[in-house]
Amino acid sequence: MALESKICGVSDRAALAAAARGGARWVGFVFFPPSPRAVTVEQAASLAGEAPPGLGRVGLFVDPDDALLERVLAAVPLELLQLHGDEPPKRVAEIRGRFGRPVMKAIKVARREDLEVVEAYAPVADRLLFDAKAPKSMAGALPGGNALSFDWTLLAGRRWPKPWMLSGGLKAENLEEAVTISGAPAVDVSSGVESAPGVKDPARIAAFLELARSL
Ligand SMILES: O=C(O)c1ccccc1NCC(=O)[C@H](O)[C@H](O)COP(=O)(O)O
């Protein structure tokens, strides 16, 4: 089956168009103001309105309160909510139930033990996203989108109870190796298709998606 791709941190029309042209399955809008990829509700509503059928719209949140989710969902049609903070399983279940949207929980990975939480999240999340955990010593690290990869062999040969994606430091140069080692059926990229933090590069999006389609 073809590899599914998500282009995360889309904040302008050129990036959205490149994702659509290249056959991405998902685009992500970041609702986390400290991120260089953050969008306002108004920007996201406008971009989401331009997504062609088949391009799923994902809202990325970090420990969101209900007020933020209500405000976003009143204006932006989202098919998936990505929770990228420290939301415990109970909060993931609450958000899923209260807002009636499928939820993807980010699992941050640096060591094998970090995967143990899957057991608690799988019953309450619709999808899982394995992303790199930033070291505490990394100055200015965000909860995600740090262009950091993790040891893909930690996922090799494993089966997960929910559909899942791989992310963290992916780019055209390492995509094939990452997918081959981890066995990922879907991938999520942000920094690896940018020319500078927060600036998506349509040519890099095209190259990444062309390669993803061939894997
Ligand atoms: O991208 C961000 O700025 C961001 C901010 C806060 C939480 C998560 C964030 N991004 C999460 C993503 O979905 C990224 O695609 C994923 O972490 C991989 O990022 P990258 O290593 O830059 O490709």
The ligand as an SDF file (V2000), in Angstrom:
LIG
                    3D

 23 23  0  0  0  0  0  0  0  0999 V2000
    5.9500   22.1010   14.1570 O   0  0  0  0  0  0  0  0  0  0  0  0
    5.8650   22.7620   15.2120 C   0  0  0  0  0  0  0  0  0  0  0  0
    6.2350   23.9380   15.2930 O   0  0  0  0  0  0  0  0  0  0  0  0
    5.3120   22.1290   16.4400 C   0  0  0  0  0  0  0  0  0  0  0  0
    5.1430   22.8860   17.5730 C   0  0  0  0  0  0  0  0  0  0  0  0
    4.6420   22.3230   18.7160 C   0  0  0  0  0  0  0  0  0  0  0  0
    4.2980   20.9930   18.7330 C   0  0  0  0  0  0  0  0  0  0  0  0
    4.4570   20.2130   17.5950 C   0  0  0  0  0  0  0  0  0  0  0  0
    4.9600   20.7790   16.4440 C   0  0  0  0  0  0  0  0  0  0  0  0
    5.1470   20.0260   15.3080 N   0  0  0  0  0  0  0  0  0  0  0  0
    4.7710   18.6620   15.3100 C   0  0  0  0  0  0  0  0  0  0  0  0
    4.7210   17.9600   14.0400 C   0  0  0  0  0  0  0  0  0  0  0  0
    3.7300   17.4040   13.6670 O   0  0  0  0  0  0  0  0  0  0  0  0
    5.9340   17.7840   13.2560 C   0  0  0  0  0  0  0  0  0  0  0  0
    5.6090   17.3880   11.9770 O   0  0  0  0  0  0  0  0  0  0  0  0
    6.7840   16.7020   13.8840 C   0  0  0  0  0  0  0  0  0  0  0  0
    7.0940   17.0510   15.2120 O   0  0  0  0  0  0  0  0  0  0  0  0
    8.0510   16.5590   13.1120 C   0  0  0  0  0  0  0  0  0  0  0  0
    8.6780   17.7740   12.9940 O   0  0  0  0  0  0  0  0  0  0  0  0
   10.0180   17.8900   12.1690 P   0  0  0  0  0  0  0  0  0  0  0  0
   11.0510   17.1460   12.9060 O   0  0  0  0  0  0  0  0  0  0  0  0
   10.2750   19.3470   12.1350 O   0  0  0  0  0  0  0  0  0  0  0  0
    9.7330   17.3400   10.8070 O   0  0  0  0  0  0  0  0  0  0  0  0
  1  2  2  0
  2  3  1  0
  2  4  1  0
  4  5  1  0
  4  9  2  0
  5  6  2  0
  6  7  1  0
  7  8  2  0
  8  9  1  0
  9 10  1  0
 10 11  1  0
 11 12  1  0
 12 13  2  0
 12 14  1  0
 14 15  1  0
 14 16  1  0
 16 17  1  0
 16 18  1  0
 18 19  1  0
 19 20  1  0
 20 21  2  0
 20 22  1  0
 20 23  1  0
M  END
$$$$
